[in-house]
Amino acid sequence: MATSGRCDARTSQQWAWEFLRRNPIYRDAYQKLSALPPEHRLHISMCTGGASEEQPVVEAIVRQLDVQFFDLSRRLGFHAEQQSVGDYMDQSQRLREEMGEDDLSLTVAKKFRLETYSLSKWYDPGIEVAGSDMAGMWKHDIPMQFGLFHVPATDRFQSIDELGEEIGWLGYPPLPARTHSFKRIDKRLRKSPVETTVGMTEVFRGADSRSFVRDRTTPDTLTAAQVSAVIDLTLPIDFQLESLRAVLENHQRTLVDSGFVQSPPKHVDRFGAFAEYLEILDLLDAGLTHLEIARKVDGVSTVSDWRRDSKANKLVKVERVVGRSKRAAPINELTQAVRKKIERAISLRDHGYRGLAFNV
């Protein structure tokens, strides 16, 4: 894969793209999505939240989609031999009905989701992207867990029946049919909001008549590299953010020192390191061995020596591999440096590029 050569003037975002476009998982995902008809790609995007009344999902098209685009591994009745969503729907229908799972919701596999790569849209990995075209390329939506979620579309409803129907349409756990009207609150009295708990959903009507919901089944799941922060809006925000920043930086250093996460890369291309990493990835992609890569990037070479063959009683030519500074070192030691570079290059290709992309 060609690049424009070593250039220290690249931005962090440009370096990030150079590493990402060498990522085999991204390249495979782009190739498979690009091979689909436009209407198939559209319906896959709908499964990530793009469906609407104006653009509804067409079941006939969804049935044609390959199961590889979705995460069905834990779904009822899924088997590896099923090829399409239609195969899965037909073969699992009876089991899903018996288990009360009448509606089928599809989750796009992580590999085919743009947020996996922090991109705003799919870019062809076969091309370089100029710095002037980087604006808007990278995108990261910070996930947040809300204690209460405001649903503006339900503010106008007066009864829990109407609210339940609307919440169900929005994708929240629907409330069972039950006649109950919200208690009206005199805003002048500044009383507490009304709370109604039905099923697995808590519904709140604020003093200003706004509606809020909270799903009580939402688990608090965080990976070792994630932090969920709670900001108290009754206090000044600035000092909370500054305190949070200090805590996060300290925690990040602790995780790095403990080996749970890698330190985010910085845009400091000392001695052309990033360009060399790209060269190494291209050499790996071309099938070169560690020793062959060491010859190209670390000055390892083969020299000829003359040695006496005691049996033939004559001098014979013998080739051996030597390094710049350690000419007599074994091959394993001579390739140690390049193996470390390979490890770092692969790390940047597979996930470290995201740290570069947002290091502005």
VOBA-1610 file (N, C-alpha, C; in pm, whole numbers, padded with zeros to 5 digits, always signed):
BEGIN
Met+00085-00119+00000Met+00000+00000+00000Met+00088+00123+00000Ala+00072+00204-00102Ala+00161+00317-00119Ala+00123+00432-00028Thr+00223+00508+00013Thr+00202+00632+00085Thr+00285+00740+00017Ser+00270+00861+00063Ser+00342+00972+00000Ser+00485+00986+00053Gly+00532+00884+00124Gly+00667+00890+00177Gly+00672+00948+00316Arg+00789+00950+00374Arg+00802+01001+00510Arg+00780+01151+00512Cys+00694+01191+00604Cys+00659+01333+00611Cys+00619+01366+00753Asp+00703+01445+00820Asp+00675+01482+00958Asp+00564+01585+00969Ala+00520+01641+00855Ala+00420+01747+00858Ala+00278+01693+00866Arg+00258+01562+00863Arg+00124+01506+00871Arg+00061+01541+01006Thr-00070+01562+01003Thr-00143+01586+01128Thr-00172+01452+01196Ser-00216+01459+01321Ser-00254+01337+01392Ser-00366+01264+01320Gln-00460+01341+01264Gln-00573+01279+01195Gln-00527+01206+01069Gln-00429+01263+00998Gln-00375+01195+00879Gln-00302+01067+00917Trp-00223+01073+01025Trp-00155+00951+01070Trp-00256+00846+01110Ala-00364+00890+01178Ala-00467+00795+01221Ala-00526+00722+01101Trp-00554+00796+00994Trp-00612+00732+00876Trp-00513+00636+00810Glu-00387+00673+00805Glu-00287+00584+00745Glu-00281+00450+00818Phe-00296+00453+00949Phe-00295+00328+01024Phe-00427+00253+01007Leu-00539+00326+01013Leu-00669+00259+01002Leu-00686+00192+00867Arg-00642+00256+00760Arg-00665+00197+00628Arg-00580+00073+00603Arg-00490+00044+00696Arg-00414-00081+00691Arg-00473-00187+00785Asn-00579-00151+00855Asn-00644-00243+00948Asn-00721-00348+00867Pro-00685-00476+00878Pro-00752-00579+00795Pro-00900-00593+00824Ile-00942-00568+00947Ile-01084-00580+00980Ile-01163-00468+00912Tyr-01111-00346+00917Tyr-01177-00234+00850Tyr-01180-00255+00700Arg-01069-00299+00643Arg-01063-00320+00499Arg-01165-00425+00454Asp-01178-00532+00532Asp-01273-00638+00498Asp-01416-00587+00510Ala-01445-00510+00617Ala-01579-00456+00635Ala-01616-00362+00521Tyr-01523-00276+00482Tyr-01550-00181+00373Tyr-01576-00256+00242Gln-01494-00357+00216Gln-01509-00433+00092Gln-01645-00503+00085Lys-01687-00564+00197Lys-01814-00636+00197Lys-01933-00542+00188Leu-01926-00427+00255Leu-02035-00331+00246Leu-02042-00268+00107Ser-01928-00241+00048Ser-01924-00179-00085Ser-01981-00272-00192Ala-01971-00404-00169Ala-02020-00500-00267Ala-02172-00515-00263Leu-02238-00458-00163Leu-02383-00472-00149Leu-02457-00374-00239Pro-02578-00409-00280Pro-02662-00310-00351Pro-02696-00195-00256Pro-02721-00075-00311Pro-02748+00042-00226Pro-02861+00021-00127Glu-02969-00049-00169Glu-03081-00067-00078Glu-03045-00160+00038His-02952-00251+00019His-02907-00337+00128His-02824-00258+00229Arg-02734-00172+00176Arg-02654-00088+00266Arg-02745+00006+00345Leu-02850+00058+00280Leu-02943+00148+00347Leu-03013+00077+00462His-03055-00045+00443His-03127-00117+00548His-03035-00158+00662Ile-02909-00182+00632Ile-02814-00210+00741Ile-02797-00085+00827Ser-02789+00032+00762Ser-02777+00157+00837Ser-02904+00184+00918Met-03019+00142+00868Met-03144+00160+00942Met-03142+00082+01073Cys-03074-00030+01072Cys-03068-00113+01192Cys-02984-00050+01301Thr-02911+00057+01269Thr-02835+00130+01370Thr-02908+00257+01414Gly-03036+00266+01377Gly-03117+00379+01423Gly-03158+00474+01314Gly-03146+00434+01188Gly-03178+00526+01079Gly-03317+00512+01021Ala-03400+00423+01078Ala-03535+00403+01025Ala-03626+00517+01069Ser-03727+00546+00989Ser-03823+00651+01021Ser-03955+00620+00951Glu-04056+00698+00983Glu-04185+00680+00916Glu-04173+00711+00768Glu-04089+00809+00734Glu-04071+00843+00593Glu-03990+00738+00519Gln-03901+00669+00590Gln-03816+00567+00530Gln-03828+00439+00611Pro-03938+00365+00596Pro-03959+00245+00677Pro-03873+00128+00630Val-03857+00032+00717Val-03782-00089+00685Val-03869-00181+00600Val-03811-00235+00492Val-03880-00329+00404Val-03836-00470+00442Glu-03928-00548+00496Glu-03892-00681+00546Glu-03832-00769+00437Ala-03884-00759+00314Ala-03834-00842+00206Ala-03685-00819+00181Ile-03642-00693+00196Ile-03499-00662+00177Ile-03418-00712+00296Val-03470-00692+00417Val-03399-00738+00536Val-03377-00888+00531Arg-03474-00962+00481Arg-03462-01108+00475Arg-03347-01152+00384Gln-03313-01070+00287Gln-03206-01105+00193Gln-03066-01080+00250Leu-03056-01002+00356Leu-02925-00963+00409Leu-02853-01083+00468Asp-02722-01085+00449Asp-02638-01192+00504Asp-02629-01176+00656Val-02634-01288+00727Val-02631-01283+00873Val-02498-01232+00927Gln-02392-01235+00843Gln-02263-01188+00892Gln-02264-01040+00931Phe-02362-00964+00880Phe-02369-00822+00910Phe-02434-00794+01045Phe-02484-00897+01112Phe-02555-00877+01237Phe-02500-00966+01347Asp-02521-00923+01469Asp-02480-01001+01585Asp-02598-01086+01630Leu-02601-01210+01583Leu-02710-01301+01614Leu-02665-01417+01702Ser-02540-01413+01746Ser-02481-01527+01816Ser-02558-01567+01941Arg-02623-01471+02006Arg-02695-01502+02129Arg-02846-01500+02111Arg-02892-01494+01989Arg-03034-01491+01963Arg-03093-01631+01962Leu-03219-01639+02001Leu-03288-01768+02006Leu-03294-01831+01867Gly-03252-01957+01858Gly-03266-02032+01734Gly-03162-02004+01629Phe-03056-01931+01663Phe-02953-01903+01562Phe-02858-02021+01550His-02825-02056+01424His-02729-02163+01395His-02629-02112+01292Ala-02507-02159+01301Ala-02399-02110+01215Ala-02427-02137+01067Glu-02506-02241+01036Glu-02531-02274+00896Glu-02632-02181+00829Gln-02700-02099+00906Gln-02796-02005+00848Gln-02721-01897+00771Gln-02765-01869+00649Gln-02694-01779+00561Gln-02752-01638+00558Ser-02884-01628+00563Ser-02948-01497+00552Ser-03037-01471+00673Val-03077-01345+00687Val-03169-01310+00795Val-03300-01385+00777Gly-03341-01404+00650Gly-03462-01479+00622Gly-03452-01623+00673Asp-03335-01686+00653Asp-03315-01822+00705Asp-03334-01824+00856Tyr-03275-01725+00922Tyr-03285-01721+01068Tyr-03430-01698+01111Met-03499-01605+01047Met-03637-01574+01085Met-03728-01696+01070Asp-03713-01768+00958Asp-03798-01884+00932Asp-03769-01999+01028Gln-03639-02027+01049Gln-03601-02143+01130Gln-03616-02119+01280Ser-03621-01993+01321Ser-03631-01962+01465Ser-03769-01913+01506Gln-03859-01896+01409Gln-03989-01835+01438Gln-04066-01910+01546Arg-04073-02041+01534Arg-04151-02118+01631Arg-04094-02106+01771Leu-03962-02115+01782Leu-03897-02103+01913Leu-03915-01965+01971Arg-03903-01862+01889Arg-03918-01725+01937Arg-04060-01699+01984Glu-04157-01756+01914Glu-04297-01740+01957Glu-04322-01809+02089Glu-04266-01929+02107Glu-04284-02001+02232Glu-04221-01928+02350Met-04112-01855+02323Met-04042-01781+02428Met-04092-01638+02442Gly-04197-01604+02365Gly-04255-01471+02376Gly-04176-01362+02308Glu-04090-01398+02215Glu-04008-01300+02143Glu-04065-01287+02001Asp-04178-01222+01992Asp-04247-01211+01864Asp-04178-01115+01769Asp-04135-01001+01822Asp-04071-00900+01739Asp-03922-00929+01725Leu-03870-00912+01605Leu-03728-00936+01579Leu-03654-00803+01569Ser-03558-00782+01655Ser-03473-00663+01649Ser-03332-00708+01613Leu-03273-00643+01515Leu-03140-00680+01466Leu-03037-00579+01513Thr-02924-00631+01557Thr-02812-00546+01599Thr-02698-00566+01499Val-02655-00458+01438Val-02546-00467+01342Val-02418-00508+01414Ala-02344-00601+01355Ala-02220-00648+01414Ala-02122-00533+01431Lys-02044-00538+01536Lys-01951-00430+01569Lys-01859-00397+01453Lys-01818-00499+01379Lys-01726-00482+01267Lys-01782-00388+01161Phe-01913-00382+01147Phe-01976-00305+01040Phe-02040-00176+01091Arg-01999-00130+01211Arg-02053-00007+01268Arg-01946+00102+01261Leu-01983+00219+01212Leu-01887+00328+01197Leu-01826+00370+01329Glu-01905+00365+01438Glu-01852+00409+01566Glu-01738+00321+01614Thr-01728+00199+01563Thr-01617+00112+01598Thr-01485+00175+01556Tyr-01486+00249+01446Tyr-01365+00310+01392Tyr-01360+00460+01414Ser-01460+00516+01482Ser-01467+00660+01509Ser-01470+00742+01381Leu-01538+00692+01279Leu-01551+00763+01152Leu-01692+00817+01135Ser-01703+00926+01059Ser-01834+00984+01031Ser-01901+00915+00913Lys-01822+00854+00826Lys-01873+00777+00713Lys-01764+00681+00668Trp-01798+00591+00576Trp-01701+00493+00528Trp-01609+00556+00425Tyr-01479+00535+00441Tyr-01379+00585+00347Tyr-01307+00467+00283Asp-01274+00481+00156Asp-01203+00376+00083Asp-01063+00361+00139Pro-01027+00243+00194Pro-00893+00226+00251Pro-00783+00225+00146Gly-00820+00220+00020Gly-00718+00218-00085Gly-00668+00354-00124Ile-00721+00460-00063Ile-00678+00594-00100Ile-00626+00670+00021Glu-00537+00764-00006Glu-00493+00855+00098Glu-00592+00972+00104Val-00611+01027+00222Val-00701+01140+00239Val-00617+01263+00270Ala-00635+01366+00191Ala-00558+01489+00210Ala-00600+01558+00338Gly-00507+01634+00393Gly-00535+01706+00518Gly-00654+01798+00506Ser-00674+01857+00387Ser-00786+01948+00367Ser-00921+01876+00368Asp-00918+01744+00349Asp-01042+01665+00348Asp-01070+01598+00481Met-00989+01627+00582Met-01003+01562+00712Met-01115+01622+00797Ala-01161+01741+00760Ala-01265+01806+00840Ala-01390+01720+00841Gly-01436+01686+00958Gly-01557+01606+00970Gly-01538+01458+00949Met-01415+01414+00926Met-01391+01272+00900Met-01407+01188+01026Trp-01352+01238+01137Trp-01352+01162+01261Trp-01468+01203+01350Lys-01528+01106+01414Lys-01645+01134+01498Lys-01647+01038+01616His-01674+01092+01732His-01687+01007+01850His-01797+01063+01939Asp-01905+00987+01953Asp-02015+01026+02041Asp-01990+00967+02179Ile-01973+01052+02275Ile-01944+01005+02411Ile-02066+00938+02470Pro-02058+00809+02505Pro-02174+00741+02564Pro-02200+00792+02706Met-02325+00817+02735Met-02362+00865+02867Met-02483+00787+02916Gln-02485+00757+03044Gln-02600+00691+03105Gln-02676+00793+03189Phe-02800+00814+03153Phe-02880+00917+03219Phe-02964+00855+03330Gly-02967+00921+03444Gly-03054+00875+03550Gly-03200+00891+03512Leu-03230+01000+03445Leu-03363+01024+03389Leu-03346+01067+03245Phe-03435+01020+03160Phe-03427+01057+03019Phe-03553+01132+02979His-03533+01256+02935His-03646+01338+02896His-03698+01293+02760Val-03829+01272+02751Val-03892+01232+02625Val-03985+01345+02583Pro-03935+01444+02506Pro-04017+01561+02471Pro-04148+01525+02403Ala-04148+01416+02325Ala-04269+01381+02250Ala-04385+01343+02341Thr-04357+01314+02468Thr-04464+01271+02559Thr-04512+01381+02652Asp-04455+01499+02640Asp-04492+01607+02732Asp-04641+01642+02724Arg-04699+01622+02608Arg-04838+01666+02589Arg-04940+01566+02643Phe-04896+01443+02678Phe-04992+01341+02720Phe-05033+01360+02866Gln-05161+01328+02896Gln-05215+01345+03029Gln-05232+01213+03103Ser-05248+01103+03032Ser-05272+00974+03096Ser-05154+00881+03074Ile-05142+00784+03163Ile-05034+00688+03153Ile-05052+00595+03035Asp-05179+00576+02991Asp-05205+00493+02875Asp-05142+00555+02750Glu-05167+00683+02731Glu-05110+00753+02615Glu-04958+00754+02623Leu-04907+00780+02742Leu-04762+00785+02761Leu-04700+00649+02733Gly-04765+00543+02780Gly-04713+00408+02759Gly-04705+00372+02613Glu-04807+00409+02536Glu-04805+00381+02394Glu-04692+00455+02324Glu-04670+00578+02361Glu-04565+00658+02298Glu-04427+00607+02336Ile-04407+00570+02462Ile-04278+00517+02506Ile-04247+00388+02433Gly-04350+00303+02416Gly-04329+00180+02341Gly-04288+00207+02199Trp-04347+00308+02135Trp-04312+00343+01998Trp-04170+00395+01989Leu-04125+00465+02094Leu-03990+00519+02095Leu-03885+00413+02125Gly-03927+00292+02161Gly-03831+00186+02184Gly-03804+00154+02329Tyr-03872+00221+02421Tyr-03856+00192+02563Tyr-03950+00078+02603Pro-03925+00011+02714Pro-04018-00094+02758Pro-04158-00037+02773Pro-04256-00089+02699Pro-04391-00033+02704Pro-04458-00056+02838Leu-04544+00037+02875Leu-04618+00024+03000Leu-04747-00054+02974Pro-04788-00141+03065Pro-04912-00215+03045Pro-05032-00121+03050Ala-05138-00158+02976Ala-05259-00074+02973Ala-05316-00060+03112Arg-05335+00064+03153Arg-05384+00088+03287Arg-05436+00231+03294Thr-05557+00245+03339Thr-05615+00379+03345Thr-05561+00454+03466His-05490+00556+03439His-05433+00637+03547His-05394+00771+03489Ser-05442+00876+03547Ser-05408+01010+03502Ser-05304+01070+03593Phe-05215+01147+03533Phe-05113+01214+03613Phe-05178+01322+03699Lys-05125+01334+03815Lys-05172+01439+03904Lys-05115+01571+03856Arg-05204+01665+03837Arg-05160+01797+03793Arg-05093+01870+03909Ile-04986+01941+03878Ile-04911+02010+03982Ile-04919+02160+03960Asp-04950+02228+04065Asp-04952+02374+04060Asp-04808+02423+04067Lys-04758+02478+03956Lys-04619+02519+03951Lys-04587+02625+04057Arg-04689+02699+04099Arg-04663+02804+04197Arg-04628+02747+04333Leu-04672+02623+04358Leu-04642+02561+04487Leu-04504+02493+04488Arg-04443+02480+04373Arg-04309+02421+04360Arg-04301+02285+04429Lys-04403+02202+04409Lys-04403+02070+04471Lys-04312+01975+04395Ser-04286+01860+04456Ser-04201+01759+04392Ser-04272+01698+04273Pro-04196+01645+04175Pro-04259+01580+04060Pro-04335+01455+04101Val-04432+01418+04019Val-04508+01297+04040Val-04431+01179+03982Glu-04423+01070+04058Glu-04355+00949+04011Glu-04455+00834+04004Thr-04455+00763+03894Thr-04542+00647+03877Thr-04456+00531+03829Thr-04459+00420+03901Thr-04380+00303+03865Thr-04473+00193+03816Val-04458+00156+03690Val-04539+00051+03630Val-04449-00040+03549Gly-04459-00172+03573Gly-04374-00264+03500Gly-04228-00240+03532Met-04145-00239+03429Met-04001-00219+03448Met-03958-00078+03412Thr-04054+00015+03405Thr-04023+00152+03369Thr-04075+00247+03475Glu-03992+00342+03515Glu-04033+00448+03606Glu-04062+00572+03523Val-04177+00630+03544Val-04218+00748+03468Val-04232+00864+03565Phe-04178+00979+03526Phe-04181+01097+03610Phe-04244+01213+03534Arg-04330+01285+03603Arg-04386+01409+03547Arg-04330+01523+03629Gly-04253+01607+03564Gly-04189+01716+03634Gly-04286+01826+03671Ala-04241+01917+03758Ala-04325+02029+03800Ala-04362+02119+03685Asp-04284+02114+03578Asp-04315+02194+03460Asp-04387+02112+03354Ser-04439+01992+03395Ser-04518+01904+03308Ser-04435+01830+03204Arg-04304+01832+03217Arg-04222+01752+03127Arg-04218+01606+03174Ser-04209+01514+03078Ser-04210+01371+03108Ser-04070+01313+03100Phe-04039+01226+03197Phe-03910+01159+03202Phe-03932+01011+03227Val-03842+00927+03175Val-03850+00783+03199Val-03714+00732+03245Arg-03716+00622+03320Arg-03594+00554+03360Arg-03622+00405+03356Asp-03541+00333+03279Asp-03555+00188+03271Asp-03479+00127+03387Arg-03549+00063+03478Arg-03486+00008+03598Arg-03403-00116+03571Thr-03413-00170+03447Thr-03335-00290+03415Thr-03201-00256+03352Thr-03172-00127+03332Thr-03046-00089+03268Thr-02928-00125+03359Pro-02838-00214+03313Pro-02724-00254+03396Pro-02613-00151+03394Asp-02538-00146+03501Asp-02421-00057+03508Asp-02299-00138+03463Thr-02275-00144+03334Thr-02165-00223+03281Thr-02060-00131+03221Leu-01940-00137+03274Leu-01828-00060+03222Leu-01708-00150+03209Thr-01632-00132+03102Thr-01509-00206+03087Thr-01400-00143+03172Ala-01287-00208+03179Ala-01175-00157+03260Ala-01127-00020+03212Ala-01151+00012+03083Ala-01100+00137+03027Ala-01207+00245+03017Gln-01322+00227+03082Gln-01429+00325+03073Gln-01465+00378+03212Val-01511+00503+03215Val-01552+00566+03339Val-01688+00633+03316Ser-01781+00612+03405Ser-01910+00678+03399Ser-01910+00791+03501Ala-01929+00913+03454Ala-01922+01029+03541Ala-02059+01088+03567Val-02082+01133+03686Val-02207+01198+03724Val-02178+01342+03761Ile-02240+01435+03694Ile-02221+01578+03721Ile-02342+01631+03796Asp-02317+01696+03907Asp-02424+01756+03987Asp-02453+01895+03934Leu-02570+01912+03872Leu-02604+02040+03810Leu-02650+02144+03910Thr-02654+02111+04038Thr-02684+02211+04140Thr-02557+02284+04183Leu-02442+02237+04134Leu-02313+02297+04167Leu-02251+02356+04041Pro-02155+02448+04056Pro-02085+02501+03939Pro-02020+02388+03858Ile-02028+02397+03727Ile-01980+02289+03641Ile-01829+02293+03624Asp-01771+02413+03612Asp-01629+02424+03579Asp-01540+02349+03677Phe-01561+02368+03805Phe-01471+02305+03901Phe-01493+02153+03902Gln-01615+02107+03870Gln-01639+01964+03863Gln-01562+01901+03746Leu-01562+01972+03634Leu-01490+01921+03518Leu-01340+01918+03542Glu-01289+02022+03609Glu-01145+02025+03638Glu-01107+01913+03736Ser-01190+01894+03837Ser-01163+01785+03931Ser-01173+01649+03863Leu-01273+01636+03775Leu-01290+01510+03702Leu-01171+01483+03612Arg-01120+01587+03549Arg-01005+01571+03461Arg-00884+01519+03538Ala-00859+01576+03657Ala-00746+01532+03738Ala-00761+01386+03781Val-00883+01349+03820Val-00908+01210+03862Val-00890+01114+03744Leu-00943+01152+03626Leu-00934+01066+03509Leu-00790+01048+03464Glu-00714+01157+03463Glu-00574+01147+03422Glu-00495+01059+03517Asn-00522+01073+03646Asn-00453+00989+03745Asn-00493+00842+03728His-00622+00817+03704His-00669+00681+03686His-00614+00621+03557Gln-00604+00703+03453Gln-00548+00655+03327Gln-00403+00613+03345Arg-00327+00697+03417Arg-00187+00662+03442Arg-00177+00531+03521Thr-00267+00512+03618Thr-00265+00389+03696Thr-00293+00267+03608Leu-00390+00279+03517Leu-00423+00168+03428Leu-00308+00138+03332Val-00243+00245+03286Val-00128+00225+03196Val-00015+00156+03270Asp+00014+00204+03391Asp+00123+00143+03470Asp+00092-00001+03506Ser-00035-00034+03522Ser-00075-00170+03559Ser-00089-00262+03439Gly-00081-00205+03317Gly-00087-00288+03197Gly-00227-00317+03147Phe-00330-00249+03201Phe-00466-00273+03155Phe-00492-00205+03021Val-00435-00088+02999Val-00451-00014+02874Val-00316+00039+02831Gln-00306+00074+02703Gln-00184+00136+02651Gln-00196+00287+02658Ser-00084+00351+02678Ser-00084+00497+02681Ser-00124+00551+02544Pro-00219+00644+02536Pro-00261+00698+02407Pro-00143+00758+02333Pro-00131+00733+02202Pro-00017+00787+02126Pro-00024+00938+02114Lys+00092+01000+02108Lys+00100+01144+02090Lys+00150+01174+01950His+00114+01291+01900His+00160+01329+01767His+00302+01385+01777Val+00394+01296+01804Val+00536+01332+01808Val+00607+01228+01722Asp+00620+01258+01593Asp+00680+01162+01500Asp+00832+01176+01502Arg+00889+01137+01616Arg+01034+01151+01631Arg+01108+01057+01537Phe+01202+01115+01463Phe+01289+01038+01375Phe+01210+00956+01272Gly+01092+01004+01233Gly+01014+00935+01131Gly+00957+00803+01177Ala+00923+00791+01307Ala+00876+00663+01360Ala+00745+00619+01295Phe+00648+00710+01281Phe+00519+00673+01223Phe+00535+00626+01079Ala+00616+00700+01002Ala+00637+00660+00863Ala+00703+00522+00857Glu+00795+00495+00951Glu+00860+00364+00954Glu+00760+00255+00991Tyr+00668+00285+01083Tyr+00565+00188+01119Tyr+00477+00155+00999Leu+00442+00256+00920Leu+00363+00231+00800Leu+00439+00142+00702Glu+00568+00169+00688Glu+00651+00087+00600Glu+00654-00058+00648Ile+00665-00076+00779Ile+00668-00211+00836Ile+00536-00283+00810Leu+00423-00214+00828Leu+00293-00276+00803Leu+00279-00319+00657Asp+00329-00234+00566Asp+00322-00269+00425Asp+00410-00389+00393Leu+00527-00398+00458Leu+00615-00512+00437Leu+00553-00640+00492Leu+00488-00629+00608Leu+00418-00745+00664Leu+00306-00789+00570Asp+00234-00691+00516Asp+00124-00721+00426Asp+00175-00788+00298Ala+00298-00757+00262Ala+00359-00818+00143Ala+00415-00957+00171Gly+00412-01000+00298Gly+00454-01135+00332Gly+00599-01150+00374Leu+00668-01040+00403Leu+00808-01049+00443Leu+00821-01102+00585Thr+00929-01174+00613Thr+00956-01225+00746Thr+01018-01116+00833His+01028-01144+00963His+01089-01047+01055His+01233-01017+01015Leu+01306-01118+00974Leu+01445-01097+00934Leu+01453-01011+00809Glu+01365-01037+00712Glu+01366-00958+00589Glu+01328-00813+00618Ile+01236-00792+00711Ile+01199-00654+00748Ile+01316-00587+00820Ala+01385-00662+00906Ala+01501-00607+00977Ala+01609-00563+00879Arg+01625-00638+00770Arg+01724-00600+00668Arg+01689-00466+00605Lys+01558-00440+00588Lys+01516-00318+00519Lys+01513-00195+00609Val+01476-00214+00737Val+01456-00097+00822Val+01557-00083+00935Asp+01628-00189+00970Asp+01719-00182+01084Asp+01865-00203+01048Gly+01897-00206+00923Gly+02037-00218+00881Gly+02099-00355+00900Val+02014-00456+00924Val+02066-00593+00933Val+02104-00638+00792Ser+02220-00701+00779Ser+02267-00741+00647Ser+02336-00877+00653Thr+02363-00928+00536Thr+02433-01057+00523Thr+02573-01031+00469Val+02673-01084+00538Val+02813-01069+00495Val+02873-01207+00470Ser+02978-01206+00393Ser+03046-01332+00361Ser+03180-01338+00433Asp+03207-01451+00494Asp+03336-01476+00559Asp+03400-01600+00497Trp+03532-01607+00512Trp+03604-01726+00466Trp+03648-01806+00587Arg+03611-01933+00585Arg+03650-02021+00694Arg+03714-02147+00636Arg+03805-02206+00715Arg+03872-02327+00668Arg+03789-02450+00701Asp+03763-02527+00599Asp+03695-02654+00616Asp+03799-02759+00649Ser+03795-02808+00773Ser+03899-02902+00817Ser+03897-03033+00739Lys+03780-03074+00696Lys+03772-03200+00622Lys+03826-03184+00480Ala+03784-03074+00415Ala+03831-03052+00278Ala+03965-02984+00274Asn+04010-02937+00390Asn+04139-02870+00402Asn+04149-02754+00302Lys+04042-02671+00304Lys+04046-02555+00217Lys+03952-02448+00273Leu+03967-02326+00221Leu+03882-02217+00264Leu+03747-02224+00191Val+03640-02205+00269Val+03506-02203+00210Val+03436-02073+00246Lys+03347-02030+00158Lys+03274-01905+00179Lys+03150-01932+00264Val+03134-01858+00375Val+03021-01876+00467Val+02951-01742+00484Glu+02819-01743+00468Glu+02741-01621+00487Glu+02682-01618+00627Arg+02679-01500+00685Arg+02617-01483+00817Arg+02548-01347+00826Val+02447-01340+00913Val+02368-01218+00931Val+02428-01135+01043Val+02447-01006+01017Val+02507-00917+01117Val+02423-00790+01127Gly+02436-00721+01241Gly+02370-00593+01261Gly+02470-00481+01257Arg+02419-00358+01268Arg+02509-00243+01263Arg+02603-00240+01383Ser+02545-00258+01503Ser+02625-00245+01624Ser+02667-00379+01684Lys+02587-00484+01660Lys+02616-00616+01717Lys+02639-00714+01603Arg+02758-00715+01554Arg+02786-00796+01435Arg+02789-00945+01466Ala+02816-00979+01591Ala+02828-01121+01624Ala+02706-01175+01698Ala+02598-01094+01709Ala+02480-01135+01784Ala+02400-01240+01707Pro+02327-01330+01777Pro+02242-01427+01709Pro+02125-01359+01640Ile+02063-01429+01545Ile+01955-01372+01465Ile+01839-01327+01554Asn+01804-01403+01656Asn+01692-01367+01743Asn+01715-01232+01809Glu+01839-01205+01847Glu+01871-01076+01909Glu+01871-00964+01806Leu+01916-00997+01684Leu+01921-00895+01580Leu+01781-00850+01536Thr+01683-00938+01547Thr+01546-00902+01506Thr+01461-00855+01623Gln+01519-00846+01742Gln+01441-00806+01860Gln+01385-00665+01844Ala+01467-00572+01794Ala+01423-00434+01779Ala+01309-00423+01679Val+01320-00494+01567Val+01215-00484+01466Val+01087-00552+01513Arg+01098-00654+01598Arg+00978-00718+01651Arg+00901-00621+01741Lys+00972-00539+01817Lys+00907-00438+01899Lys+00838-00333+01812Lys+00903-00296+01702Lys+00842-00200+01610Lys+00718-00259+01544Ile+00724-00386+01510Ile+00608-00454+01450Ile+00491-00453+01548Glu+00521-00483+01675Glu+00417-00484+01777Glu+00352-00346+01791Arg+00434-00241+01791Arg+00381-00106+01803Arg+00301-00066+01679Ala+00351-00104+01561Ala+00282-00071+01436Ala+00145-00138+01430Ile+00138-00264+01470Ile+00011-00337+01469Ile-00085-00277+01571Ser-00030-00234+01685Ser-00113-00171+01787Ser-00176-00043+01733Leu-00099+00038+01663Leu-00152+00161+01605Leu-00252+00132+01495Arg-00227+00026+01419Arg-00318-00011+01310Arg-00453-00059+01362Asp-00452-00136+01469Asp-00574-00203+01514Asp-00659-00120+01609His-00597-00035+01692His-00677+00046+01784His-00611+00177+01823Gly-00478+00184+01818Gly-00410+00305+01863Gly-00434+00426+01775Tyr-00478+00404+01650Tyr-00504+00516+01559Tyr-00609+00611+01615Arg-00703+00556+01698Arg-00810+00640+01752Arg-00752+00745+01847Gly-00647+00707+01920Gly-00582+00804+02007Gly-00518+00916+01929Leu-00464+00883+01810Leu-00406+00987+01723Leu-00514+01078+01667Ala-00625+01017+01629Ala-00730+01093+01562Ala-00785+01206+01648Phe-00789+01185+01780Phe-00847+01286+01869Phe-00741+01359+01949Asn-00615+01344+01913Asn-00507+01414+01981Asn-00480+01546+01907Val-00561+01646+01939Val-00551+01773+01870Val-00494+01880+01961
//
